[in-house]
Amino acid sequence: MPAAAMTVGSRTFQALGTFATLLVTDPDALEPAYDLLAAELAAIDAACSRFRSDSELWRVNHARGRPVPVSPLFADALAVALAAAALTDGDVDPTCGQSLVRLGYDRDFAVARRRGGPLRRPPVPAGGWRRVQLNLDRREVTVPADVMLDLGATAKALAADRAAAAIEAAVGGGVLVNLGGDIRVAGSPPDSGWRVGIADEVGFDTSTATIEPRQVVLIRAGGLATSSPLGRAWRRGGVDLHHIIVPATGRPTDSCWRTVSVAAASCVDANIASTAAILRGGQAPRWLDGLRLPARLVRHDGSTVTVGGWPADSDAGGRPK
């Protein structure tokens, strides 16, 4: 039976300021799979939300330089974020929290994007990821008083990886977890693989699941992520802003790419690479090709560059029906 004709269990809902879509090859497993996904998303939000005063991240950011004991989940999330910074030579820096606050992203995005007044303070560079101390043995974090962490660049991708693995282990079969374009699959996929729509339009918005795909690819394992300066964009005082920050300046990057999609062994790996590619601009295709990561990069005029064996648009199955 063709993958498109298979009956799969499916559920889409709002979570982490975006949409979450769950697919399972066994429809009878949908409810227990959903419960596991919902629990993972609740846990990652309680650990890593920058806007919840009861979150672990809030406690760490407001500890004024004192060491803070943290949960295994938060330690894992911070370790991933620091690894992302190391792997990208600091391009994907988890200490851009204060930079985002200065740009008006100081509360839940749905609220922040509705505020259009001028900014009151100038941009500020990232605090510096090397200044963050994570003691994994003691599960203790120390952040300097002038540094604010933001784990948004990697925590959602980590949640997709963790949830897919937990669901596959508990209910078996095949599973796909999509958190606002951060995708991880696990278990046995449909016969032809999972059909994944790739969006790249000018109106790209990761807060909605109704984006029109421009290409469809098939994946059987691993992760896939799409990053874009359009995904979380807002306007303040007549200036267009977005969430992908140049750490050295604290300003949004002026990238030549409107979207970058990357496939990798995990969603975290794909997310790190796609975000770094936006920041690296014209150097990104060669960098991604050197890593042997399949990727599709879309310029603002709609023209595309593919590397690492990513199929050209005409070879990838076209638009979904």
NUBA-886586 format. One record per residue (C-alpha): residue in one letter; x, y, z. Coordinates in Angstrom, 3 decimals, decimal comma. Layout:
<atoms>
<atom type="a" px="X" py="Y" pz="Z"/>
...
</atoms>
This chain:
<atoms>
<atom type="m" px="0,000" py="0,000" pz="0,000"/>
<atom type="p" px="1,485" py="3,450" pz="-0,857"/>
<atom type="a" px="2,528" py="5,531" pz="2,116"/>
<atom type="a" px="0,046" py="8,262" pz="1,170"/>
<atom type="a" px="-2,817" py="5,750" pz="1,379"/>
<atom type="m" px="-1,826" py="4,244" pz="4,725"/>
<atom type="t" px="-4,068" py="4,836" pz="7,689"/>
<atom type="v" px="-2,009" py="6,402" pz="10,451"/>
<atom type="g" px="-2,942" py="7,895" pz="13,779"/>
<atom type="s" px="-2,579" py="11,672" pz="13,748"/>
<atom type="r" px="-3,014" py="14,521" pz="16,214"/>
<atom type="t" px="-2,075" py="18,217" pz="16,039"/>
<atom type="f" px="-2,256" py="20,653" pz="18,931"/>
<atom type="q" px="-0,613" py="23,822" pz="20,275"/>
<atom type="a" px="2,467" py="23,568" pz="22,490"/>
<atom type="l" px="5,651" py="25,523" pz="23,281"/>
<atom type="g" px="4,357" py="28,563" pz="21,412"/>
<atom type="t" px="4,003" py="26,596" pz="18,184"/>
<atom type="f" px="2,182" py="23,545" pz="16,836"/>
<atom type="a" px="2,887" py="19,912" pz="17,626"/>
<atom type="t" px="1,961" py="17,110" pz="15,244"/>
<atom type="l" px="2,150" py="13,447" pz="16,191"/>
<atom type="l" px="1,886" py="10,598" pz="13,673"/>
<atom type="v" px="1,975" py="6,881" pz="14,521"/>
<atom type="t" px="1,738" py="3,915" pz="12,161"/>
<atom type="d" px="-0,599" py="2,113" pz="14,581"/>
<atom type="p" px="-3,752" py="4,219" pz="15,116"/>
<atom type="d" px="-4,530" py="2,256" pz="18,277"/>
<atom type="a" px="-1,300" py="3,614" pz="19,773"/>
<atom type="l" px="-2,238" py="7,250" pz="19,225"/>
<atom type="e" px="-3,655" py="8,013" pz="22,668"/>
<atom type="p" px="-0,789" py="6,515" pz="24,734"/>
<atom type="a" px="1,675" py="8,123" pz="22,300"/>
<atom type="y" px="-0,037" py="11,489" pz="22,741"/>
<atom type="d" px="0,119" py="11,155" pz="26,524"/>
<atom type="l" px="3,870" py="10,554" pz="26,325"/>
<atom type="l" px="4,390" py="13,499" pz="23,975"/>
<atom type="a" px="2,283" py="15,828" pz="26,111"/>
<atom type="a" px="4,233" py="14,812" pz="29,207"/>
<atom type="e" px="7,559" py="15,468" pz="27,478"/>
<atom type="l" px="6,434" py="18,882" pz="26,264"/>
<atom type="a" px="5,168" py="19,822" pz="29,714"/>
<atom type="a" px="8,488" py="18,773" pz="31,232"/>
<atom type="i" px="10,616" py="20,687" pz="28,716"/>
<atom type="d" px="8,465" py="23,798" pz="29,194"/>
<atom type="a" px="8,770" py="23,599" pz="32,981"/>
<atom type="a" px="12,529" py="23,226" pz="32,648"/>
<atom type="c" px="13,416" py="25,586" pz="29,796"/>
<atom type="s" px="10,787" py="28,329" pz="29,434"/>
<atom type="r" px="12,272" py="31,834" pz="29,601"/>
<atom type="f" px="8,848" py="33,287" pz="30,400"/>
<atom type="r" px="7,600" py="31,120" pz="33,272"/>
<atom type="s" px="8,572" py="32,365" pz="36,715"/>
<atom type="d" px="8,335" py="28,787" pz="38,007"/>
<atom type="s" px="10,713" py="27,302" pz="35,414"/>
<atom type="e" px="14,236" py="26,081" pz="36,108"/>
<atom type="l" px="15,603" py="28,442" pz="33,474"/>
<atom type="w" px="13,998" py="31,382" pz="35,253"/>
<atom type="r" px="15,677" py="30,355" pz="38,520"/>
<atom type="v" px="19,044" py="29,983" pz="36,803"/>
<atom type="n" px="18,731" py="33,351" pz="35,036"/>
<atom type="h" px="17,772" py="35,140" pz="38,254"/>
<atom type="a" px="20,315" py="33,522" pz="40,581"/>
<atom type="r" px="22,706" py="36,511" pz="40,304"/>
<atom type="g" px="25,741" py="34,367" pz="39,675"/>
<atom type="r" px="25,058" py="31,807" pz="42,394"/>
<atom type="p" px="25,182" py="28,063" pz="41,583"/>
<atom type="v" px="21,754" py="26,478" pz="41,119"/>
<atom type="p" px="20,926" py="22,761" pz="41,399"/>
<atom type="v" px="19,009" py="21,565" pz="38,326"/>
<atom type="s" px="17,115" py="18,500" pz="37,143"/>
<atom type="p" px="18,610" py="15,881" pz="34,810"/>
<atom type="l" px="16,387" py="17,239" pz="32,017"/>
<atom type="f" px="17,600" py="20,806" pz="32,410"/>
<atom type="a" px="21,211" py="19,645" pz="32,648"/>
<atom type="d" px="20,726" py="17,694" pz="29,422"/>
<atom type="a" px="19,097" py="20,682" pz="27,686"/>
<atom type="l" px="21,883" py="23,044" pz="28,732"/>
<atom type="a" px="24,574" py="20,525" pz="27,754"/>
<atom type="v" px="23,012" py="20,314" pz="24,282"/>
<atom type="a" px="22,890" py="24,116" pz="23,998"/>
<atom type="l" px="26,532" py="24,489" pz="25,024"/>
<atom type="a" px="27,545" py="21,719" pz="22,616"/>
<atom type="a" px="25,723" py="23,597" pz="19,843"/>
<atom type="a" px="27,780" py="26,691" pz="20,606"/>
<atom type="a" px="31,023" py="24,704" pz="20,572"/>
<atom type="l" px="30,154" py="22,889" pz="17,333"/>
<atom type="t" px="29,308" py="26,142" pz="15,529"/>
<atom type="d" px="32,196" py="28,231" pz="16,878"/>
<atom type="g" px="29,736" py="30,266" pz="18,906"/>
<atom type="d" px="27,235" py="31,005" pz="16,120"/>
<atom type="v" px="24,402" py="29,233" pz="17,969"/>
<atom type="d" px="24,881" py="30,817" pz="21,387"/>
<atom type="p" px="22,491" py="30,096" pz="24,289"/>
<atom type="t" px="23,470" py="33,357" pz="26,034"/>
<atom type="c" px="21,447" py="35,551" pz="23,636"/>
<atom type="g" px="18,640" py="35,934" pz="26,173"/>
<atom type="q" px="19,352" py="39,571" pz="26,992"/>
<atom type="s" px="19,804" py="40,306" pz="23,277"/>
<atom type="l" px="16,278" py="39,037" pz="22,616"/>
<atom type="v" px="14,848" py="41,006" pz="25,539"/>
<atom type="r" px="16,386" py="44,223" pz="24,197"/>
<atom type="l" px="14,737" py="43,501" pz="20,826"/>
<atom type="g" px="11,310" py="43,142" pz="22,427"/>
<atom type="y" px="11,112" py="39,354" pz="22,687"/>
<atom type="d" px="10,688" py="39,573" pz="26,454"/>
<atom type="r" px="7,528" py="37,513" pz="26,874"/>
<atom type="d" px="5,616" py="34,723" pz="25,161"/>
<atom type="f" px="5,934" py="35,274" pz="21,413"/>
<atom type="a" px="2,195" py="35,494" pz="20,736"/>
<atom type="v" px="2,082" py="38,494" pz="23,090"/>
<atom type="a" px="5,448" py="40,016" pz="22,165"/>
<atom type="r" px="4,652" py="40,183" pz="18,441"/>
<atom type="r" px="1,550" py="42,302" pz="19,133"/>
<atom type="r" px="3,581" py="45,128" pz="20,672"/>
<atom type="g" px="4,675" py="47,597" pz="18,012"/>
<atom type="g" px="6,144" py="50,539" pz="19,907"/>
<atom type="p" px="9,789" py="51,652" pz="19,582"/>
<atom type="l" px="12,495" py="49,869" pz="21,540"/>
<atom type="r" px="13,738" py="51,727" pz="24,596"/>
<atom type="r" px="17,280" py="50,339" pz="24,813"/>
<atom type="p" px="19,955" py="49,541" pz="22,234"/>
<atom type="p" px="20,902" py="45,955" pz="21,261"/>
<atom type="v" px="23,378" py="44,131" pz="23,467"/>
<atom type="p" px="25,722" py="41,273" pz="22,444"/>
<atom type="a" px="25,340" py="37,766" pz="23,820"/>
<atom type="g" px="26,766" py="37,228" pz="27,259"/>
<atom type="g" px="29,235" py="34,559" pz="26,146"/>
<atom type="w" px="28,549" py="30,818" pz="26,284"/>
<atom type="r" px="32,017" py="29,981" pz="27,629"/>
<atom type="r" px="31,164" py="31,855" pz="30,836"/>
<atom type="v" px="28,382" py="29,405" pz="31,690"/>
<atom type="q" px="29,411" py="26,652" pz="34,094"/>
<atom type="l" px="27,622" py="23,294" pz="33,985"/>
<atom type="n" px="28,721" py="20,688" pz="36,495"/>
<atom type="l" px="27,131" py="17,468" pz="35,282"/>
<atom type="d" px="28,376" py="15,410" pz="38,225"/>
<atom type="r" px="26,699" py="17,710" pz="40,736"/>
<atom type="r" px="23,939" py="18,785" pz="38,302"/>
<atom type="e" px="24,658" py="22,393" pz="39,122"/>
<atom type="v" px="24,622" py="25,474" pz="36,880"/>
<atom type="t" px="26,310" py="28,818" pz="37,421"/>
<atom type="v" px="25,464" py="31,744" pz="35,149"/>
<atom type="p" px="27,114" py="35,157" pz="35,631"/>
<atom type="a" px="24,764" py="37,887" pz="36,849"/>
<atom type="d" px="25,020" py="39,784" pz="33,555"/>
<atom type="v" px="24,211" py="36,735" pz="31,401"/>
<atom type="m" px="20,736" py="35,504" pz="30,423"/>
<atom type="l" px="20,267" py="32,075" pz="28,918"/>
<atom type="d" px="17,766" py="31,343" pz="26,167"/>
<atom type="l" px="17,500" py="27,672" pz="25,189"/>
<atom type="g" px="14,953" py="28,180" pz="22,442"/>
<atom type="a" px="17,431" py="27,342" pz="19,698"/>
<atom type="t" px="17,811" py="23,713" pz="20,778"/>
<atom type="a" px="15,330" py="22,758" pz="23,531"/>
<atom type="k" px="12,414" py="22,184" pz="21,141"/>
<atom type="a" px="14,528" py="19,924" pz="18,938"/>
<atom type="l" px="15,676" py="18,017" pz="22,017"/>
<atom type="a" px="12,042" py="17,543" pz="23,029"/>
<atom type="a" px="11,265" py="16,074" pz="19,590"/>
<atom type="d" px="14,171" py="13,619" pz="19,901"/>
<atom type="r" px="13,256" py="12,589" pz="23,438"/>
<atom type="a" px="9,535" py="12,232" pz="22,751"/>
<atom type="a" px="9,973" py="10,139" pz="19,589"/>
<atom type="a" px="12,368" py="7,787" pz="21,366"/>
<atom type="a" px="10,073" py="7,442" pz="24,392"/>
<atom type="i" px="7,011" py="6,738" pz="22,244"/>
<atom type="e" px="8,783" py="4,141" pz="20,102"/>
<atom type="a" px="10,103" py="2,384" pz="23,205"/>
<atom type="a" px="6,701" py="2,341" pz="24,911"/>
<atom type="v" px="4,244" py="1,550" pz="22,108"/>
<atom type="g" px="6,415" py="0,295" pz="19,221"/>
<atom type="g" px="5,630" py="0,797" pz="15,565"/>
<atom type="g" px="6,651" py="3,972" pz="13,780"/>
<atom type="v" px="6,355" py="7,528" pz="15,098"/>
<atom type="l" px="6,881" py="11,022" pz="13,759"/>
<atom type="v" px="7,005" py="14,058" pz="16,059"/>
<atom type="n" px="6,891" py="17,520" pz="14,497"/>
<atom type="l" px="7,329" py="20,534" pz="16,786"/>
<atom type="g" px="6,986" py="23,615" pz="14,634"/>
<atom type="g" px="9,239" py="22,224" pz="11,911"/>
<atom type="d" px="11,606" py="20,357" pz="14,229"/>
<atom type="i" px="10,979" py="16,724" pz="13,246"/>
<atom type="r" px="12,159" py="13,377" pz="14,572"/>
<atom type="v" px="11,085" py="9,920" pz="13,434"/>
<atom type="a" px="11,654" py="6,630" pz="15,229"/>
<atom type="g" px="10,691" py="2,988" pz="14,894"/>
<atom type="s" px="9,487" py="1,327" pz="11,702"/>
<atom type="p" px="8,304" py="3,930" pz="9,167"/>
<atom type="p" px="5,600" py="3,432" pz="6,524"/>
<atom type="d" px="6,777" py="1,319" pz="3,595"/>
<atom type="s" px="7,855" py="4,304" pz="1,495"/>
<atom type="g" px="8,951" py="6,434" pz="4,439"/>
<atom type="w" px="7,318" py="9,438" pz="6,089"/>
<atom type="r" px="6,146" py="12,176" pz="3,694"/>
<atom type="v" px="7,358" py="15,511" pz="5,048"/>
<atom type="g" px="6,321" py="18,825" pz="3,533"/>
<atom type="i" px="9,043" py="21,477" pz="3,300"/>
<atom type="a" px="7,786" py="25,051" pz="3,586"/>
<atom type="d" px="9,759" py="28,053" pz="2,351"/>
<atom type="e" px="7,261" py="30,761" pz="1,396"/>
<atom type="v" px="7,667" py="34,441" pz="2,260"/>
<atom type="g" px="4,889" py="34,042" pz="4,836"/>
<atom type="f" px="6,707" py="31,171" pz="6,608"/>
<atom type="d" px="5,454" py="31,049" pz="10,212"/>
<atom type="t" px="6,391" py="28,254" pz="12,604"/>
<atom type="s" px="3,453" py="29,020" pz="14,894"/>
<atom type="t" px="0,964" py="27,369" pz="12,521"/>
<atom type="a" px="0,590" py="23,920" pz="10,993"/>
<atom type="t" px="-1,241" py="25,306" pz="7,940"/>
<atom type="i" px="1,848" py="26,421" pz="5,996"/>
<atom type="e" px="1,726" py="25,414" pz="2,333"/>
<atom type="p" px="4,624" py="23,041" pz="1,547"/>
<atom type="r" px="6,735" py="23,792" pz="-1,515"/>
<atom type="q" px="8,362" py="20,358" pz="-1,646"/>
<atom type="v" px="7,724" py="16,901" pz="-0,192"/>
<atom type="v" px="10,567" py="14,596" pz="0,844"/>
<atom type="l" px="10,556" py="11,082" pz="2,267"/>
<atom type="i" px="12,456" py="10,246" pz="5,451"/>
<atom type="r" px="12,833" py="6,905" pz="7,187"/>
<atom type="a" px="15,059" py="7,690" pz="10,155"/>
<atom type="g" px="16,683" py="10,529" pz="12,052"/>
<atom type="g" px="15,698" py="14,162" pz="12,195"/>
<atom type="l" px="14,892" py="17,101" pz="9,979"/>
<atom type="a" px="14,693" py="20,785" pz="10,863"/>
<atom type="t" px="13,872" py="24,002" pz="9,043"/>
<atom type="s" px="15,171" py="27,331" pz="10,339"/>
<atom type="s" px="14,111" py="30,741" pz="9,080"/>
<atom type="p" px="14,353" py="34,408" pz="10,049"/>
<atom type="l" px="10,670" py="34,534" pz="9,044"/>
<atom type="g" px="9,593" py="31,875" pz="11,539"/>
<atom type="r" px="9,449" py="34,178" pz="14,552"/>
<atom type="a" px="9,433" py="37,729" pz="13,237"/>
<atom type="w" px="7,983" py="40,927" pz="14,671"/>
<atom type="r" px="8,106" py="44,682" pz="14,154"/>
<atom type="r" px="9,018" py="47,371" pz="16,681"/>
<atom type="g" px="9,129" py="51,077" pz="15,961"/>
<atom type="g" px="8,944" py="50,462" pz="12,230"/>
<atom type="v" px="11,889" py="48,026" pz="12,287"/>
<atom type="d" px="11,556" py="44,370" pz="11,205"/>
<atom type="l" px="13,118" py="41,976" pz="13,726"/>
<atom type="h" px="13,486" py="38,227" pz="14,191"/>
<atom type="h" px="14,844" py="35,670" pz="16,650"/>
<atom type="i" px="18,062" py="34,438" pz="14,971"/>
<atom type="i" px="20,682" py="36,627" pz="16,624"/>
<atom type="v" px="24,284" py="37,397" pz="15,713"/>
<atom type="p" px="25,928" py="36,867" pz="19,124"/>
<atom type="a" px="28,658" py="39,464" pz="18,540"/>
<atom type="t" px="26,161" py="42,281" pz="17,909"/>
<atom type="g" px="22,919" py="41,203" pz="19,567"/>
<atom type="r" px="21,085" py="42,082" pz="16,370"/>
<atom type="p" px="19,062" py="39,796" pz="14,064"/>
<atom type="t" px="21,163" py="38,333" pz="11,296"/>
<atom type="d" px="20,726" py="39,767" pz="7,810"/>
<atom type="s" px="20,915" py="36,398" pz="6,074"/>
<atom type="c" px="20,757" py="35,705" pz="2,354"/>
<atom type="w" px="18,526" py="32,689" pz="3,156"/>
<atom type="r" px="14,837" py="32,851" pz="3,976"/>
<atom type="t" px="14,751" py="29,174" pz="4,985"/>
<atom type="v" px="17,262" py="26,374" pz="5,475"/>
<atom type="s" px="16,176" py="22,740" pz="5,883"/>
<atom type="v" px="18,658" py="20,082" pz="7,030"/>
<atom type="a" px="18,395" py="16,308" pz="7,565"/>
<atom type="a" px="20,645" py="14,667" pz="10,154"/>
<atom type="a" px="20,906" py="11,739" pz="12,555"/>
<atom type="s" px="18,831" py="13,589" pz="15,164"/>
<atom type="c" px="16,555" py="16,586" pz="15,294"/>
<atom type="v" px="19,050" py="18,383" pz="17,532"/>
<atom type="d" px="21,812" py="17,912" pz="14,953"/>
<atom type="a" px="19,539" py="19,091" pz="12,143"/>
<atom type="n" px="18,388" py="22,117" pz="14,134"/>
<atom type="i" px="21,915" py="23,188" pz="15,052"/>
<atom type="a" px="23,041" py="22,934" pz="11,436"/>
<atom type="s" px="20,024" py="24,740" pz="9,965"/>
<atom type="t" px="20,259" py="27,615" pz="12,465"/>
<atom type="a" px="24,008" py="27,989" pz="11,966"/>
<atom type="a" px="23,473" py="27,965" pz="8,189"/>
<atom type="i" px="21,142" py="30,965" pz="8,439"/>
<atom type="l" px="23,853" py="32,798" pz="10,390"/>
<atom type="r" px="26,678" py="31,756" pz="8,054"/>
<atom type="g" px="24,939" py="33,082" pz="4,970"/>
<atom type="g" px="26,770" py="32,517" pz="1,704"/>
<atom type="q" px="29,327" py="30,225" pz="3,343"/>
<atom type="a" px="26,629" py="27,811" pz="4,513"/>
<atom type="p" px="26,359" py="25,507" pz="1,454"/>
<atom type="r" px="30,065" py="24,651" pz="1,497"/>
<atom type="w" px="29,998" py="24,189" pz="5,276"/>
<atom type="l" px="26,983" py="21,870" pz="5,157"/>
<atom type="d" px="28,404" py="19,935" pz="2,220"/>
<atom type="g" px="31,632" py="19,435" pz="4,167"/>
<atom type="l" px="29,584" py="17,917" pz="6,994"/>
<atom type="r" px="27,812" py="15,673" pz="4,454"/>
<atom type="l" px="24,433" py="16,872" pz="5,650"/>
<atom type="p" px="21,595" py="16,907" pz="3,113"/>
<atom type="a" px="20,228" py="20,443" pz="3,013"/>
<atom type="r" px="17,982" py="22,759" pz="1,018"/>
<atom type="l" px="18,655" py="26,500" pz="1,226"/>
<atom type="v" px="16,188" py="29,029" pz="-0,172"/>
<atom type="r" px="17,130" py="32,610" pz="-1,059"/>
<atom type="h" px="14,753" py="35,512" pz="-0,571"/>
<atom type="d" px="13,945" py="35,496" pz="-4,293"/>
<atom type="g" px="12,796" py="31,867" pz="-4,010"/>
<atom type="s" px="15,771" py="30,282" pz="-5,779"/>
<atom type="t" px="17,214" py="27,204" pz="-4,087"/>
<atom type="v" px="20,547" py="25,536" pz="-3,414"/>
<atom type="t" px="20,721" py="21,864" pz="-2,436"/>
<atom type="v" px="23,727" py="20,012" pz="-1,022"/>
<atom type="g" px="24,573" py="16,626" pz="0,447"/>
<atom type="g" px="22,213" py="14,660" pz="-1,793"/>
<atom type="w" px="19,042" py="16,605" pz="-0,930"/>
<atom type="p" px="16,731" py="16,036" pz="-3,913"/>
<atom type="a" px="15,989" py="18,852" pz="-6,327"/>
<atom type="d" px="12,411" py="20,093" pz="-6,120"/>
<atom type="s" px="11,428" py="18,220" pz="-9,282"/>
<atom type="d" px="12,770" py="14,921" pz="-7,894"/>
<atom type="a" px="11,231" py="15,020" pz="-4,415"/>
<atom type="g" px="7,615" py="14,168" pz="-5,004"/>
<atom type="g" px="6,278" py="17,646" pz="-5,712"/>
<atom type="r" px="3,473" py="19,267" pz="-3,802"/>
<atom type="p" px="1,229" py="17,090" pz="-1,678"/>
<atom type="k" px="-2,285" py="16,544" pz="-2,986"/>
</atoms>
